[in-house]
């Protein structure tokens, strides 16, 4: 069908069934019809990440951010992607950016704590406890 919504729903259903190849195909078909849809790019990235295609996922997340720079979910997903590659300092910068857009994103604070611990920056845990985004942004600018 020539309806991006149909392909997006098929992609979500395939993803939930862990048929990642089918989900990726469905999201790609949806994106052919609606290439400017930031949420479709994010869904594609999440599916690629779950199918161990981290590099592809990072490209899809970046495309989502190019289309909608204040998309907190994509900033957080970029952080998760970097953390999954062991690139913790880079992940921290993305979590901090997500939190600067939505300081109430509790899951991002948790991911931030984990990545700070993994890159040896336990000196900043108090800043996380205080939710001191100014200090964290100075330490990890994007």
C-alpha positions, 0 to 999 in steps of 0.5 A: 500500500501507498500509506506510510501509516500502514507500513509504520504499524506493520513495522511496529508489529514486526518489531514487537514480534522480534522480526527485525528484518521485516520491521526494518523493511516496513519502516524503510517503506514508510520512510520512502513515503514520508522521508521527513517523519522524524518519529519514523527515523527514530523507530527505524533506529530503535529497530536497528539497535535491537537487531545489533546494527548500532552504526545504522541505528546511529545514522537513523537517530541522527536523521531524526535529530536533523529533522527535529532538533528538540526530540528528546527521545532521539537524543536519549537513544543516541546516548544509549547507542554510544553507551552500547558501543562502550563510548560512555563519554560521548553517551553522557553528552547526549543524555545531558542534551536530552535532559536540558530539553526535558529535566524530568526525564528520569530514565535519562538521569539513570542512564547518565549515572550509569555512563558517568560511572562507566567512564570513571566520572564518579566526581560528577555523581553529586551534580547528577543528584542535584540535577545540576545541568549547568555543570554537566553541560560545561563538562560535556558540551555537544 
